């Protein structure tokens, strides 16, 4: 393999991994834009989506589309129940309390996944369009990579349209901009918060369905996905969906290059170094994330 082909291969691998991080980061932003909450259980929504998809499509032999619809609805319902049963019960919570609650929810969901599916990795889930590699200038990618990139593009476009053109989306943005004025205008803040959790969980489930055929899924993968997704969101700018994509791609490509040209053990260190560099140089992130924050629950 020539030097250029090798570089292209590393870059394509990084784009694939970065797309996964970006999907998780978008889930973070969906909640942050309406509430100011950093939901560290976001990675577990991805895990639940992947594990449920394997159960329905492989074990129960449902068509992938039917399984996907059921999985997204189920995980979205879990997100709504989390907001209703835990977040809503807090009285004037501060940032530390919210972080501790979401970390606790991450652990709770992880233990529930272990109890349901056990500690073994999920059975292999078939690729949506087969696993014959696609060749590009001496490098190869799997067709599932195209599905992951397509899922990412659809999610970003749909969220942009939702927040820009729909009444509910504008109401969520109003809650983020000025919760007191939104309340006076008759916007139900609690419902908007619940909607943001439902939306975030649905995005996580969709991401889990898309990535599981390629990377597999285990019950305890949530924390690592959440950490990388949060890093991507911060690098791109909290609250910015294009920033989440840019941050995820940047971290994914740099990790892949570090693993290929240095050693695989350094890839996490490179991601951390990028995160720290961005925070030192531009604390608001590459895209200057929105200063969201719903202070009144």
KANORLIN-V79678 format. One record per helix or strand. SS is the DSSP state (h for helix, s for strand). FROM is the first residue (numbers start at 1). LEN is the number of residues. If there is no record, write none. Layout:
# KANORLIN-V79678
ss | from | len
SS | FROM | LEN
SS | FROM | LEN
This chain:
# KANORLIN-V79678
ss | from | len
h | 3 | 33
h | 42 | 18
h | 64 | 24
h | 95 | 23
s | 134 | 3
s | 139 | 3
h | 143 | 23
h | 167 | 11
h | 179 | 6
h | 189 | 27
h | 222 | 15
h | 241 | 21
h | 264 | 18
